[in-house]
Amino acid sequence: MDTLEECLRQVYDPELGINIVDLGLVYGINAQDGHVQVRMTLTTPGCPMHDMITSGVERALKELPEVQSVQVDIIWQPAWSPAQMSDSAKQQLGYI
């Protein structure tokens, strides 16, 4: 699971320039028999980068030889807030 999360750190929100893990957008990763399901959100509903980010998740995970398929489920509850960001992301965006 750590390898999958590290892989997702390669996927950046292009508007903020911070990876989706540090932004707190990834709510869960489930892997079984080469099939990976990612439950995540976006910073706002209707995010114009929706397709770019979800495609980035699929691409990044499919680089791993053990991953056969990727399903990305975008969920809106709980809603994302800046409180979910890592301290590193908060520092980069001037929250701390």
N, C-alpha and C positions, 0 to 999 in steps of 0.2 A: 504494500500500500504506500509506503514511503517513496518508493521509486515512481509510482504514478503521480503522487503529489509533486515530487521534484520535477517531473516532466511537465506538469501543468504550470510550473513557474516560468516556463518559456513563453507562455501565452500572455500577452500584454493587452490591457485596455488601451487602444491607440490614442484616445483622447486624454487620458491621464498619465500614460507612460509608466504604469505600474502593473506588475503581473497580477493575474486574477486570484491567486492564492493569497498574496499579501493584502489585496483589496478586500478579502473576505467574501468573495463571490461564490466560492466553492463550498457547498453545504454538505456534500457527501460523495464518496467514491466507492462503488461496489464492483468487485472483480470476481469473476467465476469462470473457470475453463476458457480463458482467453477473451471473454466478453466483458467489457467495462461499461458501467453506467455511471454517468456523472450527473449529480443533482446540483444545480447552481442557479444563481440569479444574475441579474444585471443591475447596474446602478440606478436605472430608471426604466419603467415600462416604455416601450416604443424606442428604446435605445437604437440610434442609427447604426451602431456597430454590431448589432445582434448577430448577423450572419458571419461577419468577419471573426468575431470571438468564438462562436460555436464551431466554425470551420477550423480555427486555430487549435481548439481543444482536440478535435478529431485527428487532425494532422499530427499534433505532438504525440498523442498516445499511440497512434498507429506506427510511429517510428520504433516502438519497442517490439522486438521480435515475438514476444509472448502474447501480444494483443492482436486478436483476430477481428474484433468489431468494437465499435464505440457508439454508445447512445448518449446523447446529451439532452437532459430534461431541464428546461428552464421553468423555474417555479417563482412565484411572487410572494409566498408566505413562508417564513417571515420576510417582511420587506427588508431590503438592504438599508443599512445606515452607516455613516462614517465610523461609528463605534466598533464595527466589525473588522476594521482594518488592523493590520499588525502595527506595532510601534514604528517599524521602519517606514511603512507607507504613510502613517500619520506625520512622521517627521518630514518626509519628502514633500508632502502637501501642505506643510506648515500648521498642522493641528497641534503639534507639541514642539 
